[in-house]
Amino acid sequence: MTTPQDLRLLRRAIALADEAGAAGNPPFGSLLASDGGVVLAEDRNTTLTDRDITAHPELKLARWAARELTPEVAAGTTMYTSCEPCGMCAAAIRVAGLRRVVFALSGEQLRTIRPDSGRPPVPQDGPALWEEVRAAVAPYYRS
């Protein structure tokens, strides 16, 4: 359930999206706030100006949180974002241990207003070599 504080902070994320668009980037913006509504960090999409396809604001903030916040503080934060995080960003948010995400535009809604990229899906084959990869990966998770 969204609160008046959520709506206030979500409006700031939309303003950040406007700033990104004005700078020539896709119009997406996000911020990270404490449980009390204090803005801890904010960012804009810079995928074009930085020539970095991963420069989504949600990913940049998740990386910032993982680097700068303790796990306890991160677990009390909410990310406010102009659009529902993509799969890449959602994974980073989860790994960073953020508590909650509030978004304005869903991914489904975005697909109705954004033109298709025209790029075909990349074929993927696997899994393969289960025993070999398990031997390399499993020890990390046993420690």
C-alpha positions as CSV (number, residue, x, y, z in Angstrom):
1,M,0.0,0.0,0.0
2,T,1.4,3.4,-1.0
3,T,1.5,6.2,1.6
4,P,1.6,10.0,1.1
5,Q,5.3,9.8,1.8
6,D,5.7,7.1,-1.0
7,L,3.9,9.4,-3.4
8,R,6.0,12.4,-2.5
9,L,9.2,10.4,-3.1
10,L,7.9,8.8,-6.2
11,R,7.2,12.2,-7.6
12,R,10.9,13.0,-7.0
13,A,11.9,9.9,-9.0
14,I,9.7,11.1,-11.8
15,A,11.5,14.5,-11.7
16,L,14.8,12.6,-11.9
17,A,13.4,10.8,-15.0
18,D,12.6,14.2,-16.6
19,E,16.2,15.3,-15.8
20,A,17.6,12.2,-17.5
21,G,15.5,12.8,-20.6
22,A,16.5,16.4,-20.7
23,A,20.2,15.3,-20.7
24,G,19.5,13.0,-23.7
25,N,19.2,9.8,-21.9
26,P,16.2,7.5,-21.6
27,P,13.8,9.1,-19.0
28,F,14.3,7.0,-15.9
29,G,15.1,8.1,-12.4
30,S,15.3,6.6,-9.0
31,L,16.1,7.4,-5.4
32,L,16.8,5.4,-2.2
33,A,15.3,6.5,1.0
34,S,15.5,5.5,4.7
35,D,12.4,4.1,6.5
36,G,11.8,7.7,7.7
37,G,11.7,9.1,4.2
38,V,15.2,10.7,4.2
39,V,16.7,10.5,0.7
40,L,20.0,8.7,1.0
41,A,21.0,8.8,-2.7
42,E,19.4,9.5,-6.1
43,D,20.4,8.9,-9.7
44,R,19.3,9.1,-13.3
45,N,19.6,6.9,-16.3
46,T,22.9,7.7,-18.1
47,T,23.1,4.8,-20.6
48,L,23.6,7.1,-23.6
49,T,25.8,9.9,-22.2
50,D,28.0,7.3,-20.4
51,R,27.9,4.9,-23.3
52,D,27.1,2.2,-20.7
53,I,24.2,-0.1,-21.3
54,T,24.0,-0.9,-17.6
55,A,23.8,2.7,-16.3
56,H,20.2,2.3,-15.1
57,P,19.5,4.4,-12.0
58,E,18.2,1.4,-10.1
59,L,21.4,-0.6,-10.7
60,K,23.6,2.3,-9.8
61,L,21.7,2.8,-6.5
62,A,21.8,-0.9,-5.7
63,R,25.5,-0.9,-6.2
64,W,25.9,2.3,-4.1
65,A,23.8,0.7,-1.3
66,A,25.8,-2.5,-1.3
67,R,29.1,-0.5,-1.1
68,E,28.1,2.3,1.2
69,L,25.4,0.9,3.6
70,T,25.6,-1.7,6.2
71,P,23.3,-4.7,5.5
72,E,21.1,-3.6,8.4
73,V,20.6,-0.1,7.0
74,A,20.1,-1.4,3.5
75,A,17.4,-3.7,4.8
76,G,15.4,-0.6,6.0
77,T,15.5,1.2,2.7
78,T,12.9,1.8,0.0
79,M,13.8,2.5,-3.7
80,Y,11.5,4.8,-5.5
81,T,11.7,4.6,-9.2
82,S,9.9,6.0,-12.2
83,C,9.6,2.6,-13.8
84,E,9.5,-1.0,-12.6
85,P,13.1,-2.4,-12.4
86,C,14.2,-4.6,-15.3
87,G,15.5,-8.1,-14.5
88,M,19.1,-6.9,-14.3
89,C,18.2,-4.2,-11.8
90,A,15.8,-6.4,-9.8
91,A,18.5,-8.9,-9.3
92,A,20.9,-6.2,-8.1
93,I,18.3,-4.8,-5.7
94,R,17.7,-8.2,-4.2
95,V,21.5,-8.9,-3.8
96,A,22.0,-5.4,-2.2
97,G,19.3,-6.4,0.4
98,L,17.0,-3.4,-0.1
99,R,13.6,-3.8,1.7
100,R,11.2,-2.5,-0.8
101,V,10.7,-0.9,-4.3
102,V,7.9,1.5,-5.2
103,F,7.5,2.3,-8.9
104,A,5.3,4.5,-11.0
105,L,5.2,2.8,-14.4
106,S,5.1,-1.0,-14.7
107,G,7.2,-2.8,-17.3
108,E,4.0,-3.9,-19.0
109,Q,2.8,-0.3,-19.2
110,L,6.2,0.8,-20.6
111,R,6.0,-1.8,-23.4
112,T,2.8,-0.2,-24.6
113,I,4.4,3.2,-25.0
114,R,8.0,2.3,-26.0
115,P,8.8,1.1,-29.4
116,D,10.3,-2.4,-29.8
117,S,14.1,-2.4,-30.1
118,G,13.9,-4.6,-33.1
119,R,16.7,-6.8,-31.8
120,P,16.0,-10.5,-31.8
121,P,16.3,-12.5,-28.6
122,V,19.7,-14.0,-28.0
123,P,19.6,-17.8,-28.1
124,Q,20.8,-19.5,-25.0
125,D,21.9,-23.2,-24.7
126,G,22.4,-24.9,-21.3
127,P,22.8,-26.1,-18.7
128,A,25.9,-28.2,-19.6
129,L,28.9,-29.6,-17.7
130,W,27.0,-29.8,-14.4
131,E,29.6,-31.7,-12.5
132,E,32.5,-29.5,-13.6
133,V,30.8,-26.3,-12.9
134,R,29.4,-27.5,-9.6
135,A,33.0,-28.4,-8.5
136,A,34.0,-24.8,-9.2
137,V,31.0,-23.1,-7.7
138,A,29.9,-25.2,-4.7
139,P,33.0,-24.5,-2.4
140,Y,32.2,-20.8,-2.4
141,Y,28.8,-21.4,-0.9
142,R,30.0,-23.9,1.7
143,S,32.2,-21.4,3.5
